[in-house]
Amino acid sequence: MAKILLMGVYGEVGQSLYDSLKENNEIYAFINPDKPSLFHEINWLDLDFYELDDMREAVAHMDIVIFHEDPIMRFARLNQGRFDTFLQLIADNLGRAAEASTVKQIIYVSEEIEHEEVKEILSAYQTPVTHTNTKILRYGKSLKYKNPSNHTMRSAQRAHIPDGWTLEDVAKYYFKWLDTIVFGVVEIEVYDDTIEITFPTLDKAMLIMERDRENEEERMVLLKVVGGSLLEKGTEAKFEFRALPDNKTFIMMLHDFKSRLPWTIYKMTQAPLHGLVSRIYQVEMVINNTLLEENQKNKPE
């Protein structure tokens, strides 16, 4: 009896896979505690596939993983970014995690609208990947699936790594660039592996980040958000730069940020501002990748 992991069973694809495979296999699936499923025979995994460590735990003893879109892929209360970027992040987590596990095969369920980058990311790692030949036609799907009790925000933006730059350059330049565009409103100070974003008039840190070198892996720059007036007390978030296997593109991510502001106010103020800054930085990376003069001028020493 094979151990098979499904991304979820909250959509048509997951439910169909479950019905087809449950008789002769041991089925596992990710669960949202706020929206439990009626399928009692499934082994539920209360893990977050956006977190690399959770993905490793999920696939550790699996034989097969079936990669398909499922509504549960909206774990956070608020998500900023294109849905295909989130899929690429999950695919990269799965590819990394499967290499160090018992997974013998990843099956990618093809759809009418293909996500070629997702297939390329999965195939860049050592675990064999099979694509289904019959493409699934969906009759509408919602990208607004939310976890109502989880007052966190997740953001993911994908951009090009400028020619001649490393991922380290991209991360260093982000804070230098951010300090320039918000000049006079906030100040950004970098002390070795600590970054503080401060209101000058209040002399109080809005956010404090620390480089988490211990948990960094290949093609990754990882920062922990450990304090500041905008972060909910007793919580931590992660700010990550991750290069994809082609080493030409990266994803900039904010994981599990919980604001100290009331949720409604946060949605109307701080969250849109972060989203706007992230999108502008995407454009900045395009400029640095296209214009040689800008590329050479801005590349960190």
N, C-alpha and C positions, 0 to 999 in steps of 0.2 A: 504494500500500500504506500503510494507516494505522498509526501508532504508537499502540498501546493499552496502557495501564497497568492491571494488576490489583492489588488489595490483596495477594493471595497466591494460591497454588495448593495449599494444604495441607488444604483442606476440600472438600466436595462441590461447592459453588458455584464456587469457583475452578477446580477441575478440569474441570467442565462447560463453563465459559466458555472455558477454554483449548482444549478439544477442538473447540468450535464455531467459534472464531475463528482458529485457528493457520494455516489454509490460505492465507488471503488477507490476512493482517495481520502486522505486526511486533509481537510480544507481549513486554511487559516485566512484571516482578513483583518484589515485595519478597521477600527471602530471609532465612532464618535459617541462618547458616553451620553450626550444630550439627545441622541437620535438612535437608540438601540434598534437592532434588527430583530425580526421575528424568526430568523433562521437559527434554531437552537443547536443544530449539529455543528456549527462553525466554531472553531477555536479563535476567540477574539483577541486581538492585539491592541492594547491601549497604548499605542506608541505613535510618534509623529514622524512621518516619512520625510519631512523637510529637515529633520535633524539627522546628521550622518550617524551619530552613535546609536540612535533609535533604529535606524535602518539596519545597521549591523546586527543589532539584537534580533530584529525581526527575521532576517534571512539566515541567521546562524546555523540552523539545522534543517533548512528547507532543501527539497530536491529540485523543485521547479517554481519559478516566479512568473506570473502572467501579468504583463504590464498593459493596463488599459485605463482610459479616462473614467473617473468615477466622481460623483458629486462630493464625496468626502474629501477630495483634494482641496477643499476650502476649510481648513482647520481653524484659522484665526477669525476673529470677529470682523476685522477689516483687512482687506488685501489691496495692495497697490502694485500695479504692474500688469503686463500682458499675461494671459493664461498660458501661452506657449512657453514663456520664460519660467513659470512655475513648473511646468512639465519637464523642462530641461534640467532644472535643479533636482527634481525627484529622480530623473534618469541618471544624473551624475552620481547622486547618493547611492542608487541601486548598483550602478556599475562598479563603484569603489567597494561597496560592501560585499557584493557577490564574490569578488576575487578572493576574499579571505574566508569564505564560507563553504558549505557543502553543496551549494547550488550547482546543479549540472547543466541547467538550461534556463534561459530567459525567453519567454514567448511574447512577442510584441503583437498586439491585436491591431491590425490595420483598419483605418476608417476611411470614409469617403474623402474627407479632408485630411491629407497626410501631414504628419509632423516629421519631416525628413531629418531635422536637426536632432530630434529625440532618438531616432533610430541610429543616427551616426554616433551619438554620445554613448548609447548602450553598446554598440559594436566596437567602440574604441578600447574596451576593456577585455579581459581574457576569457570571461564566461561566454560560451556560445549563445548566440542570439538567433532565434527563428522568427520570421515574419509570417503572419497568416496570409493566405492567398485571397481569401474572400473578404472584401472590404465591407465594413459595417456602415449601413445608412441609418443615421439617427433622425428621428422625427422631432427635432427640437431638443435643446438641452439648456439648462440654466447654469450660468457661471456665477450666480449670486448665492450659492449655497453657503450658509453661515452657521457658526456655532454661537448661539445667542448668549451663553453664559461666560464665554471666554472673551474678556475685554482686552484683547491684545491686538497689535497691528503687525502685519508682516509685509515687507516691501521687497520687490525684486525687479531690477532693471538690468538688461543686457546691453553691452556696448562693445565696440572694437577696442583692442589694445593697440595704441598707436605704433606704427612701424618703428622698430628699434627700441621700444620700451619693454620693460619687464612688468610683471604684476606688482612688484614692490614699487616701481616708479608710479604706477597708476594710483596706488593707495597713498603714497606720499604726496603726490600732486593734488589729490582730492582735498586734503585739509589746507594746503597752501592756496588752492583756488577758492575754497569756501571762505577762507579768511579775507580774500580780496573782494568777493562779491557781497559780503555782509559787513564790509568795513564800516566801523563806527557804530554798528548796531550791536554786534557781539564781537568778542575777541577769542581767538583760538591759539592756545599755547601748547607746544609739544615739548615734553620733558622726557627724553629717552623713549621709553615704551608707554608713557602716560600722556593722554591728550585731554585738555580741559577746554570746554566751550563756556565762556563766561559773559555775563552782562557787565560791561565796564562800569556803569553807574551804580550798580549794586554790589560789585566786587563779590559776586556769588556765582558759583559754577552751575550752569544749566544742566550740563552733562559731563560726566567723567568716564573716560574709556581707558582700558588697559590692554596692551598687546598680550595675547594669550599664545605665546610661542610654544608652550608645552603641548597644546592640542592642535597646532597647525600641522598640515600635511602638505604633500607636493601640490603646487599650483594653488596656494591658499595663503591669505593674510587674514588673521582672525583677531578681532577686538571684542573684549567684554565691556558692556555698558554697566558700570558698577555703582554709579551714584549721580547726584545732581538734583536740582530742584524740579526738573520735569519728569523724573523717573519715580514711579511708585515705590515707596519704602518697602524694603524686604524682597524686592524683585531684581532680576538681572535680565539683560537682553544681550544679543550678539549683533555685531556689525561685521560683515564679512565681504571680502573680495575673493572671488574664486575664478580662476582661469579654467575654461572648458578644455577638453582634450586636444582641440586643434591649436591651442595656445595663441589663437588670433582674437578670441573674444573672451569676455569675462562677465560674470554676474555680480552685481553689487547688491547685498542683501542686508536688511534689518530684520532680525528674528525676534518674535515674542516680546515686542516692546509694550510695556504697560505704563501708561501715563498717569501722573499724579492728578492731572486735571479731570474733572467730571467727564464721562464718556461723550456726552453730547457736545460739550465745548471742545473737547479734543478733536472730534470728527470735523468740526467746523473751522478749526484754527491750526493747531500744530500739525495734524496729519496731512492736510492739503499742502502746507508749506514744505514739509519733507518731500512729498511727492513731486512738487514743482522743482525743488532743488535737484532732486535725482534726475528728472527728465532733462534739465538744463545741462547737467554734467554729461549725460549721454551725448548731447549735441557738442559739448566741449571736446569729448573724445573723438567725435567725427572730424572736427576741425583740426585737431592735432594729428589725426591719421591722414588727412587730405593735404594740408598745407605744410610744406617742408619747413618754412620759416618758423611757423608756430610750433611745430614738432621739436625743432632744435632749441628754440628759446625756452620752452616750458619743461623739457625733459629734466627731471631732478638730477642733481649732481651725485 
